[in-house]
Amino acid sequence: MSQHNVNTAAKETQESSTFKSQGIPGISPALAESLAYLVSLGEQRMTLEDRAEQLCGTLCNMAEALCTTVTDWSCSRPVLPLASVSAWLAAGEVVRANFGETGEAAWAYAADYLAVQLVAGHAMFIADVA
């Protein structure tokens, strides 16, 4: 791949990051920042282990930020704003498209982490209300 192609690919990745976060009306700053970081992570030089740790950590932080946007914990499936769900799904697209098996593993881990956080949040709400 020539230097020109590398520069073009990097520019397209940055543009798609901007589009993804700007294309989601009402996205929280924390979710927008995490989404932008996930896109930029593909451009950073680091070991596979460091990249996996950064992916996992960023996705888990994003899951926690997503939980802060829940509008109704009383439902067995807590209610989330569309912007938050859209940001989460966009993160999944970025990670699975750009990081291969490492991205797939990080996404699976983070999705499980989010599910546990939502169940725990609902349980804590019920315990406080009851």
Wavefront OBJ file of the C-alpha trace (Angstrom):
o trace
v 0.000 0.000 0.000
v 1.432 3.345 -0.955
v 1.828 6.237 1.464
v -0.985 8.059 -0.366
v -3.388 5.136 0.209
v -2.463 4.973 3.895
v -3.094 8.702 4.338
v -6.400 8.464 2.468
v -7.537 5.512 4.599
v -6.644 7.357 7.806
v -8.514 10.453 6.637
v -11.591 8.372 5.719
v -11.512 6.703 9.142
v -11.405 10.093 10.886
v -14.226 11.374 8.696
v -16.388 8.330 9.418
v -15.735 8.833 13.147
v -16.886 12.425 12.947
v -19.909 11.380 10.919
v -20.820 8.605 13.337
v -20.753 10.812 16.425
v -22.225 13.893 14.719
v -24.826 11.781 12.946
v -26.338 10.784 16.302
v -28.478 13.646 17.594
v -28.549 13.900 21.371
v -25.523 11.671 21.999
v -23.922 12.320 25.379
v -20.412 13.796 25.377
v -19.029 10.682 27.118
v -20.458 8.353 24.476
v -19.298 10.618 21.626
v -15.789 10.741 23.073
v -15.641 6.965 23.481
v -16.896 6.412 19.948
v -14.301 8.799 18.527
v -11.566 7.103 20.565
v -12.534 3.669 19.243
v -12.130 4.927 15.683
v -8.785 6.581 16.433
v -7.537 3.441 18.170
v -7.091 1.752 14.802
v -4.594 4.419 13.810
v -2.387 4.115 16.889
v 0.702 1.933 16.954
v 0.660 -0.500 19.870
v 0.972 -4.161 20.705
v -1.970 -6.488 20.175
v -2.302 -6.904 23.954
v -2.401 -3.142 24.518
v -4.954 -2.715 21.724
v -7.155 -5.446 23.203
v -6.950 -3.814 26.634
v -7.814 -0.398 25.198
v -10.734 -1.829 23.216
v -12.140 -3.677 26.194
v -11.647 -0.789 28.585
v -13.198 1.756 26.241
v -16.200 -0.458 25.513
v -16.755 -1.145 29.216
v -16.500 2.579 29.985
v -18.979 3.159 27.197
v -21.330 0.565 28.721
v -21.168 2.401 32.045
v -21.824 5.735 30.296
v -24.773 4.114 28.548
v -26.202 3.082 31.924
v -26.090 6.690 33.106
v -28.516 7.579 30.307
v -31.226 5.099 31.371
v -34.507 6.978 31.648
v -36.550 4.269 33.407
v -35.037 1.592 35.621
v -38.435 0.239 36.682
v -38.807 -1.927 33.559
v -37.147 -5.354 33.469
v -35.399 -4.026 30.362
v -34.358 -0.492 31.378
v -35.373 2.228 28.932
v -32.540 3.938 27.049
v -32.623 6.966 24.752
v -32.316 6.238 21.038
v -29.105 8.293 20.842
v -27.438 6.072 23.454
v -28.471 2.852 21.749
v -27.360 4.258 18.389
v -23.929 5.145 19.820
v -23.569 1.651 21.285
v -24.473 0.014 17.977
v -22.100 2.333 16.085
v -19.304 1.323 18.479
v -20.034 -2.324 17.735
v -19.801 -1.673 14.000
v -16.485 0.143 14.380
v -14.943 -2.506 16.613
v -16.072 -5.521 14.604
v -15.138 -3.926 11.263
v -11.670 -2.717 12.260
v -10.186 -5.059 14.843
v -10.823 -8.618 13.629
v -10.932 -11.386 16.215
v -9.705 -9.037 18.925
v -12.618 -6.720 18.173
v -15.104 -9.592 18.170
v -13.849 -10.790 21.559
v -13.848 -7.282 23.042
v -17.365 -6.637 21.736
v -18.686 -9.930 23.161
v -17.133 -9.159 26.543
v -18.487 -5.597 26.583
v -21.981 -6.685 25.515
v -22.056 -9.171 28.401
v -20.740 -6.469 30.736
v -23.503 -4.090 29.625
v -26.152 -6.766 30.158
v -24.897 -7.382 33.712
v -24.843 -3.639 34.434
v -28.420 -3.218 33.231
v -29.670 -6.207 35.256
v -27.849 -4.938 38.348
v -29.207 -1.419 37.889
v -32.743 -2.735 37.605
v -32.271 -4.934 40.685
v -30.948 -1.978 42.693
v -33.925 0.128 41.610
v -36.361 -2.598 42.681
v -34.555 -3.022 46.017
v -34.785 0.732 46.694
v -38.458 0.952 45.686
v -39.712 -2.167 47.468
l 1 2 3 4 5 6 7 8 9 10 11 12 13 14 15 16 17 18 19 20 21 22 23 24 25 26 27 28 29 30 31 32 33 34 35 36 37 38 39 40 41 42 43 44 45 46 47 48 49 50 51 52 53 54 55 56 57 58 59 60 61 62 63 64 65 66 67 68 69 70 71 72 73 74 75 76 77 78 79 80 81 82 83 84 85 86 87 88 89 90 91 92 93 94 95 96 97 98 99 100 101 102 103 104 105 106 107 108 109 110 111 112 113 114 115 116 117 118 119 120 121 122 123 124 125 126 127 128 129 130
